[in-house]
């Protein structure tokens, strides 16, 4: 049985708190590029007191022109694969990392519903990518396609939790 959006967002706050501790330990900063979550990942992060020490900023890139203009997503990728795709979400993660002063980023693009799905990409399809590295060149980019169930709010909340879990896993893998 899936958790309600409220339960997921409560979990997100706990994950963001743990993430803050890890980022502080590493002396890293995080940034987000969000489409289907509309800034909810950044909101979860900034709900934690002291997040200004480890959160650099976010870009809500709902429209394709924002993905292109601000994140450097290739128009060909948007035309060929669509905004909800591995190629685009990887470019979003790298783009926001390169444009802001951070060491790690997460990007999301998906179909939260209730409309907008297709047979190929049904409602609940979400691509998430994490990029991290030193300076302006990411050392690693990982991407994952999820198929979430539930209402729009539940899809968004599950996306936030999964994005934060991925960030936390990466930071924890960088033990001193």
C-alpha positions as CSV (number, residue, x, y, z in Angstrom):
1,X,0.0,0.0,0.0
2,X,1.4,3.4,-1.0
3,X,2.0,6.1,1.6
4,X,-0.1,9.2,1.5
5,X,1.5,12.4,0.2
6,X,1.6,13.8,3.7
7,X,3.5,10.8,5.0
8,X,5.9,11.0,2.1
9,X,6.6,14.7,2.7
10,X,7.2,14.0,6.4
11,X,9.8,11.4,5.3
12,X,11.2,13.9,2.9
13,X,11.9,16.4,5.8
14,X,13.7,13.6,7.7
15,X,15.8,12.8,4.6
16,X,16.6,16.4,4.0
17,X,17.8,16.7,7.6
18,X,20.1,13.7,7.2
19,X,21.2,15.1,3.8
20,X,22.1,18.4,5.5
21,X,24.3,16.6,8.0
22,X,26.1,14.7,5.2
23,X,26.6,17.8,3.1
24,X,27.9,19.7,6.1
25,X,30.4,16.8,6.8
26,X,31.6,16.9,3.2
27,X,31.5,20.7,2.9
28,X,29.4,20.3,-0.2
29,X,26.5,22.2,-1.5
30,X,23.4,20.8,-3.3
31,X,21.2,22.3,-6.1
32,X,18.1,21.1,-7.9
33,X,16.5,21.3,-11.3
34,X,12.9,20.5,-11.1
35,X,10.0,20.1,-13.5
36,X,7.2,17.9,-12.3
37,X,7.8,18.7,-8.6
38,X,7.7,22.4,-9.1
39,X,10.3,23.2,-6.5
40,X,9.1,20.7,-3.9
41,X,12.6,19.1,-3.5
42,X,14.1,22.6,-2.8
43,X,11.2,23.2,-0.4
44,X,11.9,20.0,1.5
45,X,15.6,20.9,1.7
46,X,15.0,24.5,2.8
47,X,12.5,23.4,5.5
48,X,15.6,22.3,7.4
49,X,17.1,25.0,9.7
50,X,20.7,25.8,8.6
51,X,20.1,24.7,4.9
52,X,21.6,28.0,3.7
53,X,25.0,26.5,4.6
54,X,24.6,23.6,2.2
55,X,21.9,24.5,-0.3
56,X,22.9,26.8,-3.2
57,X,19.7,27.2,-5.1
58,X,17.2,25.7,-7.5
59,X,15.7,26.1,-10.9
60,X,12.1,25.1,-11.6
61,X,12.2,24.4,-15.3
62,X,8.7,23.4,-16.1
63,X,8.7,24.7,-19.7
64,X,11.0,23.3,-22.4
65,X,12.3,26.8,-23.2
66,X,13.6,27.1,-19.6
67,X,15.2,23.7,-19.8
68,X,17.0,24.9,-23.0
69,X,17.8,28.5,-22.0
70,X,18.8,28.1,-18.4
71,X,20.0,24.5,-18.1
72,X,21.5,24.0,-21.6
73,X,19.2,21.1,-22.6
74,X,19.7,20.3,-26.2
75,X,16.6,21.0,-28.4
76,X,17.4,17.8,-30.4
77,X,17.0,15.8,-27.2
78,X,13.7,17.4,-26.4
79,X,12.5,16.8,-30.0
80,X,13.7,13.2,-30.1
81,X,13.2,11.9,-26.6
82,X,10.8,14.4,-25.0
83,X,11.1,16.3,-21.8
84,X,10.4,13.2,-19.8
85,X,13.5,11.2,-20.7
86,X,16.8,10.0,-19.5
87,X,18.7,12.2,-21.9
88,X,16.9,15.4,-20.9
89,X,17.0,14.7,-17.2
90,X,20.8,14.0,-17.3
91,X,21.3,17.3,-19.2
92,X,19.2,19.1,-16.6
93,X,21.3,17.7,-13.7
94,X,24.6,18.6,-15.3
95,X,23.3,22.0,-16.4
96,X,22.2,23.1,-13.0
97,X,25.4,21.8,-11.5
98,X,27.5,23.7,-14.0
99,X,25.5,27.0,-13.5
100,X,25.3,27.1,-9.7
101,X,28.0,26.8,-7.0
102,X,27.3,23.2,-5.9
103,X,29.0,19.8,-5.7
104,X,25.9,17.7,-6.2
105,X,22.6,18.1,-8.0
106,X,19.3,16.3,-8.7
107,X,17.0,16.8,-11.6
108,X,13.5,15.5,-12.2
109,X,11.1,15.5,-15.1
110,X,7.9,13.5,-15.2
111,X,4.2,13.2,-15.7
112,X,2.5,13.8,-12.4
113,X,-1.0,13.7,-13.8
114,X,-3.9,13.4,-13.7
115,X,-3.6,14.1,-17.5
116,X,-0.7,14.2,-19.9
117,X,0.3,10.5,-20.0
118,X,0.5,8.3,-23.0
119,X,0.9,4.6,-23.7
120,X,4.6,5.0,-23.9
121,X,4.9,7.4,-20.9
122,X,1.9,6.9,-18.6
123,X,1.0,9.2,-15.7
124,X,3.4,8.5,-12.9
125,X,6.5,8.2,-15.2
126,X,9.3,10.2,-13.7
127,X,13.0,10.4,-14.7
128,X,15.4,11.4,-12.0
129,X,19.2,12.2,-12.4
130,X,21.9,12.9,-9.9
131,X,25.2,14.6,-10.8
132,X,28.1,15.2,-8.6
133,X,31.7,16.3,-9.0
134,X,34.4,18.8,-8.3
135,X,34.4,22.2,-10.0
136,X,32.3,22.5,-13.2
137,X,32.8,18.9,-14.5
138,X,30.6,16.2,-13.0
139,X,32.5,13.1,-12.1
140,X,29.3,10.9,-12.2
141,X,25.8,11.2,-13.5
142,X,23.2,8.5,-12.6
143,X,19.6,8.4,-13.9
144,X,16.6,6.3,-12.9
145,X,13.2,5.9,-14.4
146,X,10.4,5.4,-11.8
147,X,6.7,4.6,-12.3
148,X,4.8,6.0,-9.3
149,X,1.2,5.4,-8.5
150,X,-1.4,7.6,-6.9
151,X,-2.7,11.2,-7.2
152,X,-0.7,14.1,-8.6
153,X,0.3,15.0,-5.0
154,X,1.4,11.4,-4.3
155,X,3.5,11.2,-7.5
156,X,5.2,14.5,-6.6
157,X,5.8,13.4,-3.0
158,X,7.2,10.0,-4.0
159,X,9.5,11.9,-6.5
160,X,10.8,14.2,-3.8
161,X,11.5,11.2,-1.5
162,X,13.3,9.3,-4.2
163,X,15.4,12.3,-5.2
164,X,16.5,12.9,-1.6
165,X,17.2,9.3,-1.1
166,X,19.5,9.3,-4.1
167,X,21.3,12.5,-2.9
168,X,21.8,11.0,0.6
169,X,23.1,7.7,-0.9
170,X,25.7,9.6,-2.9
171,X,26.9,11.7,0.0
172,X,27.1,8.7,2.3
173,X,29.2,6.9,-0.3
174,X,31.8,9.6,0.1
175,X,33.0,8.7,3.6
176,X,36.2,10.4,4.8
